[in-house]
């Protein structure tokens, strides 16, 4: 889960640790990069697919 917020104080960032990633006051290219990284982490966490 990626948490997006306009709040960037220390307290806000710490509360974001409930998510996999926290992004405040971002630019679009950074958002895309973090979404791709999150997708890679999720794919590696999936159990292997068995095919017959």
C-alpha positions, 0 to 999 in steps of 0.5 A: 500500500502506498500512502499519499499525503499533502502533510509532511510533518514528522508525525505524519510521516511516522503514521505512514509506516502503517503503509508500505511506503509514504509519499508527501508533496510529490512530483508525478515522476516520483509517484510513478517510480514508487508505484513501479517499485511497489509492484516489483516488491509485491511480485517477489512476495507472491508464491511461485506459480506451478504449471503442468 
